[in-house]
């Protein structure tokens, strides 16, 4: 099959009116069509029919054994039969001049990869499945299998005049396999020869639009020292293997746009893959390489076990979008360029973005204050700010502070590590001594002053825009959870209770990963994280006796460091203050000790927790307050249990002293504490009966 200069062009397929843009592809597709027609003519002759249906029943073993016996007859048939001779003459017609091939087309690939004639014929044979809907029955007839409409290496060997040449295609290092043009690479004589549709369209129509899944990315206009180093390294990169460029930055940062800027300086467009699964990603990478584009991929697509093999073979530039904490060091070292790191937007940069996006709101005094507070509370990147601002503008009215904050919090998702809590209490409902009440007021003032202190007084430089961390310590039921909810309502921040059963993991290193996920999500959302029974997570570091002790101490150290950088508010509740790590205690802004309430506080708690609309005239609240030393949570539980036992159908709601006393006794029993019956006077006998 000649490739010398000539003028005639054979139709590229069996379906009428087919045409392709690439002249070299058209020639080789025509060669495949002619060879298939000639093979069918021989099969008709061999099986004694000129118009019968193929394939005919045959014994594969007999066919293999007869190949040598029929070889002379087959060659004679090709020389003497009128139709076969004409087809052989057409197969000998040389290819037309290729000219300058267009990037990404069949001709460009043939020249770029120095494809042999058998490579070109094999690629054209596989491409027929993309181009020609009428080819399937012809292939099935040649393979003598009605279900086999895809060509194989065995068929290629029968069609090619020099069968031994086909052996090179069984080598996984052949250019068609290495560059993903044949997908999957053939590994046996019966392996199908296939080209992915996206790759096939590019090879046949190199000037056409690319796949919709490859979206162009516009370059960012900023530069960094790491950016310039990446450009320098890529200019001298090896052309026979991939180059991986980690672009590390917080969620919402212009990682793809930064990659596009680097690619543009190298003279390449950048595309990012949208909606591709591991099966379709490989062909899309091949298509991008054919088009001369670099590719932006998220870190999981590159680091996962199911990453496409093209990532380790194609000479393509791949930018890997990663976040802090992603194990980019595990990427192949020889193929990886030094990472490009994007820093978070600072407060003043965020405020400038908000001013640009919401100029009408900035012009208003209250709106300016809201935007200023928003820039401090929400550590969003530029893309997120633009999206949130667009949602606020769509409200149709001048947004208020609550509208802005609600829009910023709309994307908050802490996953299964935390549960949102609806605050039920106000600060004036807390029954605390004067000192503790004063401390909670100071905490509210501190939360409201962070913006001014950090960014007007300048403490953000030293304290890294850190938020507040506070410990509520005291016995169970003394109001720690209630105080956390009241603080959340006072400072207008959502509160989430951390599920320690989900955070703490028995496997080494998993607790740290869970904590990183939690804090990273909460950092940009302005929330209160409430850690109940915090000593389970923030306990003392221990003497290292084995690997588990060492990793447990590492987790605590990481937690201490991450808490110090947390920009929201962390509230920890514990009734075992002495078990907390000393290094952690030094990092707390406030420690509020919740004591057991005295008689006056208990009297106020009793009055507060009794439901309105219920007759409580029988209750002696002074007696209960003086002689029942329960914390507020237990008083609330006793009242609720008494209510459950006091419902009388058809009668108005009423609580009796005897029912409340029994509920109080039950609370003491739950706590494993004894109660002095004599202090309750006339009600002591009721308790003695139980």
C-alpha positions in Angstrom: 0.0 0.0 0.0 1.8 3.0 -1.3 2.1 6.5 0.2 3.9 8.1 -2.8 2.6 11.3 -4.3 -0.7 11.0 -6.3 -4.0 12.6 -7.0 -6.8 10.2 -6.6 -8.9 10.1 -3.4 -11.1 7.2 -2.4 -14.3 7.8 -0.4 -13.4 7.5 3.3 -16.3 5.1 4.2 -19.2 3.0 3.0 -21.8 5.6 4.0 -22.4 8.0 1.1 -21.5 11.7 1.2 -18.9 11.2 4.0 -16.0 13.7 4.0 -13.3 14.7 6.4 -11.3 17.9 6.7 -7.9 16.2 7.1 -6.4 15.1 3.8 -4.1 12.5 5.3 -7.0 11.0 7.2 -9.1 10.9 4.1 -6.4 9.0 2.2 -5.9 6.4 4.9 -9.7 6.0 5.6 -10.0 5.3 1.8 -7.3 2.7 2.0 -9.1 0.9 4.8 -12.4 1.0 2.9 -10.7 -0.5 -0.2 -9.0 -3.2 1.8 -12.3 -4.2 3.5 -14.1 -4.3 0.2 -11.4 -6.5 -1.3 -11.5 -8.9 1.7 -15.3 -9.3 1.4 -14.9 -10.1 -2.3 -12.4 -12.8 -1.4 -14.7 -14.3 1.2 -17.6 -14.5 -1.3 -15.2 -16.2 -3.7 -13.8 -18.6 -1.1 -17.2 -19.7 0.1 -18.7 -20.2 -3.3 -21.1 -17.3 -3.5 -21.1 -14.0 -5.3 -24.1 -12.5 -3.6 -24.8 -14.7 -0.5 -25.1 -13.4 3.0 -21.9 -13.0 5.0 -20.9 -14.1 7.5 -21.5 -17.7 6.8 -21.3 -20.5 9.4 -17.7 -21.5 9.7 -15.4 -23.3 12.1 -12.8 -20.9 13.4 -10.3 -23.7 13.9 -10.7 -24.9 10.3 -10.4 -21.3 9.0 -7.1 -20.9 10.9 -5.7 -24.2 9.6 -6.8 -23.3 6.0 -5.1 -19.9 5.9 -1.9 -21.2 4.6 -3.6 -23.6 2.1 -5.7 -20.7 0.7 -3.0 -18.1 0.6 -1.8 -18.8 -2.9 -5.4 -18.8 -4.2 -6.1 -15.6 -2.3 -3.2 -13.8 -4.0 -4.2 -15.2 -7.4 -7.7 -14.0 -6.8 -6.5 -10.5 -6.0 -4.5 -10.5 -9.3 -7.0 -12.1 -11.7 -10.5 -11.3 -10.4 -11.8 -8.1 -12.1 -13.2 -6.5 -9.0 -10.3 -7.6 -6.7 -7.7 -6.4 -9.2 -9.4 -3.0 -9.5 -9.5 -2.7 -5.7 -5.8 -3.6 -5.5 -5.0 -1.0 -8.2 -6.8 1.6 -6.1 -4.9 0.6 -3.0 -1.7 1.3 -4.9 -2.7 4.8 -5.7 -0.3 7.1 -3.8 -1.5 9.6 -1.2 -1.9 13.3 -2.3 0.5 15.9 -1.0 -0.1 16.5 2.7 1.0 20.1 2.8 1.3 21.8 6.2 -0.9 19.8 8.6 -3.2 21.5 11.0 -2.4 21.0 14.7 -4.4 18.2 16.2 -5.4 16.5 12.9 -4.5 13.1 11.6 -1.8 14.5 9.4 -0.2 16.4 12.3 -0.2 13.3 14.5 1.3 11.2 11.8 4.2 13.7 11.4 4.6 14.6 15.1 4.8 11.0 16.2 6.5 9.7 13.1 3.9 7.1 12.5 4.7 4.2 10.2 2.4 3.2 7.4 0.9 0.3 9.5 0.3 2.8 12.4 -1.6 5.1 10.0 -3.6 2.2 8.6 -4.4 0.9 12.1 -5.5 4.4 13.3 -7.7 4.8 10.2 -9.2 1.3 10.7 -10.1 2.3 14.3 -11.4 5.8 13.2 -13.9 4.2 10.9 -16.1 3.4 13.9 -16.3 7.1 14.7 -17.0 8.2 11.2 -19.0 5.5 9.3 -22.2 4.1 10.6 -22.4 1.6 7.7 -19.0 -0.1 8.4 -20.1 -2.4 11.2 -21.6 -5.2 9.1 -18.6 -5.2 6.8 -16.2 -5.7 9.7 -18.5 -8.4 11.2 -18.4 -10.2 7.8 -14.6 -10.1 7.7 -14.4 -11.4 11.2 -17.1 -14.0 10.5 -19.0 -12.9 13.7 -22.4 -11.1 13.4 -21.8 -9.4 16.8 -18.2 -8.3 16.1 -18.6 -4.9 14.5 -15.3 -3.5 15.9 -12.0 -4.3 14.1 -9.3 -6.2 15.8 -5.5 -6.6 15.4 -6.2 -10.0 13.8 -8.3 -8.3 11.2 -5.7 -5.6 10.7 -3.1 -8.4 10.1 -5.3 -10.0 7.4 -5.9 -6.6 5.6 -2.3 -5.5 5.7 0.0 -6.8 2.9 2.9 -7.3 5.3 1.4 -9.1 8.4 4.5 -9.1 10.5 4.4 -5.3 10.6 1.3 -5.5 12.9 3.4 -7.0 15.7 4.6 -3.5 16.8 1.1 -2.5 17.7 1.1 -5.2 20.5 3.8 -3.2 22.2 2.3 -0.9 24.9 5.1 1.5 24.1 3.9 2.1 20.5 3.0 5.7 19.8 -0.7 5.0 19.3 -0.9 3.4 22.8 1.4 5.8 24.6 -0.5 8.8 23.4 -4.0 7.4 24.1 -5.1 7.4 20.4 -6.1 3.8 20.6 -8.2 3.5 23.7 -7.9 1.0 25.3 -4.4 0.0 24.0 -4.6 -3.4 22.2 -3.0 -6.2 24.2 -3.9 -9.3 22.2 -4.9 -10.2 18.6 -8.5 -10.1 19.5 -8.4 -6.6 21.2 -10.7 -4.2 19.5 -9.2 -1.2 17.8 -11.1 1.9 19.0 -10.8 5.6 19.1 -12.8 7.7 21.6 -15.3 9.9 19.8 -13.9 13.2 21.1 -10.4 12.1 19.9 -11.8 10.9 16.5 -13.6 14.2 15.8 -10.4 16.1 16.5 -8.3 13.9 14.2 -10.8 14.1 11.4 -11.9 17.7 11.8 -9.0 19.6 13.5 -10.4 23.0 12.8 -13.7 22.2 14.4 -14.9 23.2 17.9 -13.6 21.1 20.8 -15.7 19.0 23.2 -18.2 20.9 25.3 -16.6 19.3 28.4 -13.4 21.3 27.7 -14.2 24.8 28.9 -11.7 27.6 28.1 -10.4 29.6 31.1 -9.6 33.3 31.0 -6.3 34.3 32.5 -5.9 36.2 35.8 -4.0 39.5 35.6 -1.9 38.9 38.8 1.5 37.4 39.2 3.6 35.9 42.0 7.2 34.8 42.4 6.0 31.2 42.3 4.1 31.9 39.1 7.3 33.2 37.4 9.3 30.2 38.6 6.6 27.9 37.1 6.8 29.6 33.8 10.6 29.3 33.8 10.5 25.6 34.6 7.9 24.9 32.0 9.8 26.6 29.3 12.6 24.0 29.8 10.3 21.0 30.4 10.8 17.6 28.9 8.6 17.2 25.8 8.2 13.4 26.2 6.3 13.3 29.5 3.6 15.2 31.4 4.3 18.3 33.5 2.2 18.7 36.6 1.9 22.1 38.2 0.2 22.2 41.6 -1.7 25.5 42.1 -2.5 25.7 45.8 -5.0 28.1 47.2 -8.1 28.5 49.4 -11.6 27.6 48.1 -12.8 30.4 45.7 -9.3 31.6 44.9 -8.4 32.2 41.2 -6.5 28.9 40.8 -7.7 28.1 37.3 -7.3 31.8 36.2 -3.7 31.8 37.6 -3.0 28.6 35.7 -4.4 30.2 32.5 -2.0 33.2 33.0 0.9 30.8 33.2 -0.3 28.8 30.2 -0.8 32.0 28.2 2.9 33.0 28.8 3.8 29.6 27.3 1.7 30.3 24.3 -1.0 27.7 25.2 -4.7 28.1 26.0 -6.0 26.5 29.2 -9.2 24.4 29.4 -10.8 22.9 32.4 -12.8 19.7 32.4 -16.4 19.9 33.5 -18.6 16.9 34.3 -16.1 14.2 33.2 -15.9 10.9 35.0 -12.7 8.8 35.1 -13.8 6.9 31.9 -14.2 10.0 29.8 -11.4 12.1 31.3 -8.6 10.2 29.5 -10.0 10.9 26.0 -10.5 14.6 26.9 -6.9 14.9 28.0 -5.8 13.4 24.6 -8.1 15.9 22.8 -6.6 18.8 24.8 -3.1 17.7 23.9 -4.0 17.4 20.2 -5.4 21.0 20.4 -2.2 22.2 22.0 -4.0 23.2 25.2 -3.0 22.8 28.9 -5.6 21.4 31.2 -6.7 22.4 34.7 -7.9 19.5 36.9 -8.9 19.3 40.6 -6.5 17.5 42.9 -8.8 14.4 43.4 -8.8 13.7 39.6 -5.0 13.5 39.6 -4.4 11.9 43.0 -7.1 9.2 43.0 -6.4 5.6 42.3 -8.7 5.7 39.2 -6.8 8.5 37.5 -6.5 7.9 33.7 -3.2 6.4 32.5 -2.9 9.3 30.0 -1.8 11.5 33.0 1.4 9.5 33.2 2.2 9.2 29.5 1.0 12.3 27.5 3.4 15.2 27.0 0.8 17.6 28.3 0.9 20.4 30.9 -1.6 19.7 33.6 -2.3 22.3 36.3 -3.6 20.7 39.5 -6.0 22.8 41.6 -5.3 21.9 45.2 -6.2 23.2 48.7 -4.0 23.5 51.7 -3.7 20.0 53.2 -3.9 18.2 50.0 -1.0 15.7 49.6 0.5 17.4 46.5 3.9 16.0 47.6 2.6 12.6 46.5 2.5 13.6 42.9 5.2 12.1 40.7 8.3 14.0 41.6 10.0 14.0 38.2 6.9 15.4 36.4 5.9 17.9 39.1 6.8 21.6 38.8 7.2 23.6 42.1 3.8 24.6 43.4 2.2 27.9 42.8 0.7 29.2 46.1 -2.1 31.7 46.2 -2.6 33.5 49.5 -6.0 34.4 50.9 -7.4 37.8 50.2 -6.6 40.1 53.1 -9.2 42.2 54.8 -8.6 45.4 52.8 -8.7 43.4 49.5 -12.0 41.8 50.5 -13.4 45.2 51.5 -12.4 46.6 48.1 -14.2 43.8 46.3 -17.3 44.3 48.3 -17.2 48.1 47.6 -16.8 47.4 43.9 -19.7 44.8 43.8 -22.1 46.8 46.0 -21.4 50.5 45.4 -25.0 51.5 46.3 -24.8 49.8 49.7 -21.4 51.4 50.3 -22.8 54.8 49.7 -25.2 54.4 52.7 -23.8 54.8 56.2 -25.4 51.6 57.6 -24.5 49.7 54.5 -20.9 50.8 54.7 -20.8 49.5 58.3 -22.3 46.2 57.2 -19.8 45.8 54.3 -16.9 46.6 56.7 -18.1 44.0 59.2 -18.8 41.5 56.4 -15.2 41.9 55.0 -13.9 41.0 58.4 -16.3 38.2 59.3 -16.3 36.3 56.0 -12.9 35.4 54.6 -14.3 34.9 51.1 -12.3 35.0 47.9 -13.1 37.2 44.9 -15.3 34.7 43.0 -17.4 34.0 46.1 -17.8 37.7 46.8 -18.9 38.3 43.2 -21.5 35.4 43.4 -22.9 36.5 46.8 -23.1 40.1 45.7 -25.0 39.1 42.6 -27.5 37.3 44.8 -27.9 40.3 47.0 -28.4 42.7 44.1 -31.1 40.3 42.8 -33.2 41.0 45.9 -34.7 44.1 44.2 -34.1 46.4 47.2 -31.3 48.0 49.1 -29.9 45.1 51.1 -29.8 45.3 54.9 -27.1 43.9 57.1 -29.1 40.7 57.7 -29.6 40.2 53.9 -25.9 40.4 53.3 -24.9 38.1 56.2 -27.6 35.6 55.3 -26.3 35.5 51.7 -22.8 35.0 52.9 -23.8 32.1 55.1 -26.0 30.4 52.5 -23.2 28.1 51.3 -22.2 27.1 54.9 -21.8 23.3 55.0 -19.9 21.7 57.8 -20.9 18.2 56.6 -21.6 15.5 59.2 -19.1 16.8 61.7 -21.4 19.5 63.1 -25.1 20.1 63.6 -26.7 23.5 63.5 -28.3 24.7 66.7 -31.2 27.2 66.9 -30.5 29.6 69.8 -33.4 29.5 72.3 -32.2 31.9 75.0 -31.2 35.5 75.6 -28.4 36.7 77.9 -30.9 38.1 80.4 -32.3 34.6 80.9 -29.1 33.3 82.4 -29.0 33.0 86.1 -25.4 33.6 86.9 -23.4 35.5 89.6 -22.3 39.1 88.8 -18.8 38.2 87.8 -19.9 35.5 85.2 -22.6 37.9 83.8 -19.9 40.5 83.4 -17.6 38.1 81.6 -20.3 37.1 79.1 -20.9 40.8 78.4 -17.2 41.3 77.8 -17.2 38.4 75.4 -20.1 40.0 73.4 -18.2 43.3 73.4 -15.1 41.6 72.2 -16.9 39.9 69.3 -18.4 43.2 68.2 -15.0 45.0 68.4 -12.9 42.6 66.4 -13.2 44.5 63.2 -12.0 47.8 64.7 -9.2 46.3 66.8 -7.9 44.1 64.0 -8.1 46.5 61.1 -8.2 50.0 62.6 -5.9 49.4 65.5 -3.7 47.0 63.5 -3.7 43.9 65.6 -4.5 41.7 62.6 -0.9 41.7 61.6 0.2 40.1 64.8 -2.8 38.0 65.5 -3.6 36.9 61.9 -7.3 38.0 62.0 -7.9 35.4 64.7 -11.3 35.2 66.4 -12.2 34.3 69.9 -11.9 31.2 71.9 -13.6 30.7 75.3 -14.0 27.9 77.8 -17.2 27.4 79.8 -16.3 25.3 82.7 -18.5 23.9 85.4 -20.6 21.0 86.6 -23.3 19.6 84.4 -26.5 21.6 84.2 -25.0 24.9 85.2 -26.0 26.7 82.0 -22.9 26.3 79.7 -24.9 25.2 76.6 -27.6 27.8 77.4 -24.9 30.5 77.6 -23.4 29.5 74.3 -26.8 29.8 72.6 -27.4 33.2 74.2 -24.0 34.4 73.0 -24.8 33.3 69.5 -28.1 35.3 69.5 -26.4 38.3 71.0 -23.6 38.5 68.4 -25.8 37.4 65.5 -23.7 34.3 64.6 -25.0 30.8 63.7 -23.9 28.2 66.2 -23.0 24.6 65.4 -22.5 21.8 67.9 -19.5 19.6 67.0 -20.2 15.9 67.0 -17.1 14.5 68.7 -18.1 11.0 67.7 -17.6 12.0 64.1 -14.5 14.1 64.6 -12.4 11.7 66.8 -11.3 8.7 64.8 -9.5 5.6 66.0 -7.4 5.5 62.9 -4.1 7.4 63.0 -4.2 10.7 61.3 -8.0 10.7 60.6 -8.9 13.0 63.5 -6.5 15.6 62.1 -8.1 15.4 58.7 -11.6 15.7 60.2 -10.5 18.8 62.2 -9.0 20.4 59.1 -12.2 19.9 57.1 -14.2 21.4 59.9 -12.1 24.5 60.5 -11.5 25.1 56.8 -15.3 25.1 56.2 -16.0 27.2 59.3 -13.2 29.7 58.7 -14.9 31.6 55.9 -18.4 31.4 57.3 -18.3 33.4 60.6 -19.8 30.8 62.9 -19.6 29.7 66.5 -18.3 26.2 67.0 -19.5 24.7 70.2 -17.5 21.8 71.5 -19.4 20.0 74.3 -17.4 17.7 76.6 -14.3 19.4 75.1 -11.9 17.5 77.3 -12.4 14.4 75.1 -10.7 16.3 72.3 -8.6 18.9 74.0 -7.1 16.7 76.7 -3.6 16.7 78.0 -0.8 15.4 75.9 0.7 12.2 77.3 4.1 10.7 77.6 4.9 9.0 74.4 4.9 5.2 74.9 3.9 4.0 71.4 3.0 5.3 67.9 -0.6 5.9 69.0 0.6 8.3 71.8 2.8 10.1 69.4 0.0 10.6 66.8 -2.5 11.6 69.5 -0.1 14.3 70.7 0.4 15.5 67.1 -3.4 15.8 66.7 -3.6 17.9 69.9 -0.7 20.1 68.7 -2.4 20.5 65.3 -5.7 21.4 67.1 -4.0 24.0 69.3 -2.4 25.7 66.3 -5.6 25.6 64.2 -7.6 27.0 67.1 -5.3 29.9 67.3 -5.8 30.7 63.6 -9.6 30.2 63.7 -11.3 33.4 62.7 -14.8 32.7 64.2 -15.7 31.9 67.8 -15.0 28.6 69.5 -16.8 27.9 72.7 -15.7 24.8 74.6 -17.7 23.4 77.4 -16.2 21.0 80.0 -16.8 19.9 83.5 -13.2 18.6 83.8 -11.1 21.8 83.4 -8.1 20.2 85.1 -7.9 17.6 82.2 -7.4 20.2 79.5 -4.0 20.7 78.0 -2.1 23.6 79.6 -0.9 24.9 76.2 -4.5 25.1 75.1 -5.5 27.0 78.2 -2.9 29.7 77.3 -4.6 30.2 74.0 -8.0 30.9 75.4 -9.3 34.5 75.5 -11.8 33.9 78.2 -12.4 31.2 80.8 -15.9 31.5 82.4 -16.5 29.3 85.5 -20.1 28.3 85.8 -20.7 27.5 89.5 -23.7 25.7 91.0 -26.4 28.3 91.5 -27.1 29.6 95.0 -30.5 29.9 96.5 -31.3 33.2 94.9 -30.3 32.0 91.4 -32.3 28.7 91.9 -35.4 30.7 92.9 -35.1 32.7 89.6 -34.5 29.5 87.7 -37.6 27.8 89.1 -39.7 30.8 88.2 -38.2 31.0 84.7 -38.7 27.3 83.8 -42.3 26.9 85.0 -44.5 27.0 81.9 -46.9 29.9 81.6 -50.6 29.1 81.7 -50.1 26.4 84.3 -51.5 26.7 87.8 -48.5 26.6 90.1 -50.1 28.0 93.2 -49.5 24.7 95.1 -45.7 25.0 94.7 -43.5 26.3 97.5 -40.7 27.9 95.4 -38.9 29.3 98.3 -38.6 25.9 99.9 -37.4 24.3 96.7 -34.9 27.0 96.1 -33.5 26.9 99.6 -33.3 23.1 100.1 -32.9 21.5 96.6 -29.3 22.1 95.5 -29.8 21.3 91.8 -28.2 23.1 88.8 -30.5 24.9 86.3 -30.4 22.0 83.8 -31.6 19.5 86.4 -34.3 21.9 87.7 -35.5 22.2 84.1 -35.6 18.4 83.7 -37.5 18.0 87.0 -40.1 20.5 86.0 -40.6 18.9 82.6 -40.9 15.4 84.1 -43.5 16.7 86.6 -45.5 18.2 83.8 -45.5 14.9 82.0 -47.0 13.2 85.1 -49.6 16.0 85.8 -51.7 15.8 82.7 -55.4 15.1 83.6 -57.8 14.9 80.6 -60.6 17.4 80.9 -58.9 19.3 83.8 -57.0 22.6 83.6 -53.2 22.3 83.6 -51.9 22.3 87.2 -48.6 21.3 89.0 -48.8 20.0 92.5 -46.0 20.2 95.0 -46.1 16.4 95.6 -45.5 15.7 91.8 -42.6 18.2 91.7 -41.0 16.7 94.8 -41.1 13.2 93.3 -39.5 14.6 90.1 -36.8 16.2 92.2 -36.1 13.0 93.9 -35.8 11.3 90.5 -33.2 13.9 89.5 -31.1 13.2 92.6 -31.3 9.4 91.9 -30.1 10.0 88.3 -27.1 11.9 89.7 -26.4 9.3 92.3 -26.6 11.9 95.0 -28.4 11.7 98.4 -30.9 14.4 99.5 -31.6 15.5 103.1 -35.3 14.7 103.4 -35.7 16.6 106.6 -35.1 19.9 104.8 -38.4 19.6 102.9 -40.5 19.6 106.0 -44.0 18.2 105.5 -43.0 16.9 102.1 -40.3 14.5 103.6 -42.8 11.8 104.1 -43.7 11.8 100.5 -40.1 11.2 99.6 -39.6 8.5 102.2 -42.5 6.5 100.6 -40.6 6.3 97.3 
